[in-house]
Amino acid sequence: MTIPMIGSWAVEVRAVKPFAIHGDLYYELHVVRTDVPDELMTALRVPQHATVGEPKAGDRLNVTFLMGQVTGARPAT
């Protein structure tokens, strides 16, 4: 699955792996899109400042992108 340059996805988190880059916390989220049937799992690298709390498996999120980077990962409503 190709990450979009701009836009948003509705996803369900299947796994979370926290990691640091130069002291900044990121989450590697393994997700499947809920807005596209039969979509394959993909990994997204999400900076801590783009999330509300710590994501966990089972969360449903709306993920926004700009220039191929995650700019937001908010709980789906």
C-alpha positions as CSV (number, residue, x, y, z in Angstrom):
1,M,0.0,0.0,0.0
2,T,1.4,3.4,-1.0
3,I,1.3,6.2,1.6
4,P,-0.5,9.2,0.1
5,M,1.3,12.6,-0.4
6,I,-1.8,14.3,1.1
7,G,-5.1,13.1,2.5
8,S,-6.4,10.8,5.2
9,W,-7.1,7.2,6.0
10,A,-9.4,5.5,8.5
11,V,-7.4,2.7,10.1
12,E,-7.5,0.0,12.8
13,V,-4.3,-0.5,14.7
14,R,-3.1,-4.1,14.8
15,A,0.3,-3.6,16.6
16,V,2.3,-0.7,18.1
17,K,6.1,-0.5,18.4
18,P,7.5,2.6,20.2
19,F,11.0,3.8,19.2
20,A,13.1,7.0,19.4
21,I,14.9,9.0,16.7
22,H,17.4,11.5,18.2
23,G,15.5,11.4,21.5
24,D,12.0,12.0,19.9
25,L,9.4,9.4,20.5
26,Y,7.7,7.8,17.6
27,Y,5.2,4.9,17.2
28,E,5.4,2.4,14.4
29,L,1.8,1.4,13.9
30,H,0.9,-1.7,11.9
31,V,-2.5,-0.8,10.5
32,V,-5.2,-1.9,8.1
33,R,-7.5,0.6,6.4
34,T,-11.1,0.3,7.4
35,D,-12.3,2.5,4.5
36,V,-11.0,0.0,1.9
37,P,-12.2,-3.6,1.9
38,D,-9.5,-6.4,1.8
39,E,-6.6,-3.9,2.2
40,L,-3.2,-5.3,3.3
41,M,-1.5,-4.3,6.5
42,T,1.0,-1.5,6.4
43,A,3.4,0.2,8.8
44,L,3.1,3.9,9.6
45,R,5.7,5.9,11.6
46,V,3.8,8.4,13.7
47,P,5.5,11.1,15.9
48,Q,4.3,11.3,19.4
49,H,3.1,14.9,19.0
50,A,0.7,13.7,16.2
51,T,-1.2,11.4,18.5
52,V,-3.6,11.8,21.4
53,G,-2.2,9.5,24.1
54,E,-0.4,6.3,23.3
55,P,-1.9,4.2,20.5
56,K,-2.7,0.6,21.2
57,A,-3.8,-2.5,19.2
58,G,-7.5,-2.3,18.5
59,D,-7.7,1.5,18.3
60,R,-9.5,3.0,15.3
61,L,-7.8,6.2,14.1
62,N,-8.2,8.8,11.5
63,V,-4.7,9.4,10.1
64,T,-3.8,12.5,8.1
65,F,-0.9,12.9,5.8
66,L,1.1,15.8,4.2
67,M,4.0,15.2,1.9
68,G,3.9,11.5,2.7
69,Q,4.3,12.1,6.4
70,V,1.8,11.5,9.2
71,T,0.6,14.8,10.6
72,G,-2.2,13.5,12.8
73,A,-3.5,10.2,14.3
74,R,-6.7,11.0,16.1
75,P,-9.4,8.6,17.5
76,A,-12.1,7.9,15.0
77,T,-15.5,9.3,15.9
